[in-house]
Amino acid sequence: MTKTYGLELDALDLGQLLDGLESRAESWEKTAEYFRAEEMPVGEYFIVEECSDMYEAEGVAGHYRSIISKIRSQMEEQR
């Protein structure tokens, strides 16, 4: 069983946290796409995340998206 934490952040800090998580999710999604296409997309520059294949990259991206979804859901509950 994992431990669950309750955090309190003001709206600005929460927005910054979500921006950071979005950025990480996008980076991992681009990494997965890089592995799928086996080449860098034309006109797109980013740092490929260190992983073994597109499945690992998709899994990490999915985990970030899950965290974002949980946070947004909790935000909606508190409005």
N, C-alpha and C positions, 0 to 999 in steps of 0.2 A: 504494500500500500504506500503510495506516495503522499507526502505531506502537502497540504494545501495552505496557501498564504492569502491573507487579506491585506491589500495595500490601499493607501489613500494617496491620490495624486490630484493636483488641481488640473483644470481643463488644458492649460498650456502644456504642462508636463506630460499629460496623457497623450496629447496630440503629437508631441515630440517622440514619445515612445512608439506610437503607431507608425509614424513616419519612418523611424529606424527599422522597425519590423518589416514594413512594406519594402523598403530598400533591400533588405536582406533576402526577402522572398523573391523579389524580382531578379536579384543576382543569381540565385539558385535556379530559377526558371530559365534564365538565359543560358546558364551552364548546361542544363538538361537539353535545351535546344541545340546548343553547340555540339553536344555528343550525338544528338539525333542526326544533324546535318553533316557532321564531321568537317565543318568549316565555320569560320567566323562569318556572321551575317554581313552583307555588304553595307557599308556606312555605319556600322554599329561597333562601338568599341567598349569593352568591359573586361574585367579581370575574371578569367575562368576560375571558379572555385575548385579547391583541391578535393577530388573524389575519384572513385574508380570507374563510374559509368553513369549513364543517364538515369538509371533506376535509383541510384543513390541520390543523385541531384534532385530528382522528382520527389523522393521521400523527404528530403530536408526541406524543400520548398513547400511541400504539403504540410509539414509540421509547423512552419512559420505561418502559413495561411490559417491553420487550425487555431493557433494562439491568437492571431488577429481577430478571427471570428468570435472566439470566446470573450475577448476584451470588448469588442463592439456589442455583443449581446448583453454583457453586464452593464455597459454604458446605457443601452436602451432601457434596461430594467430600472435604472436610477433616474431617468428623466421625469 
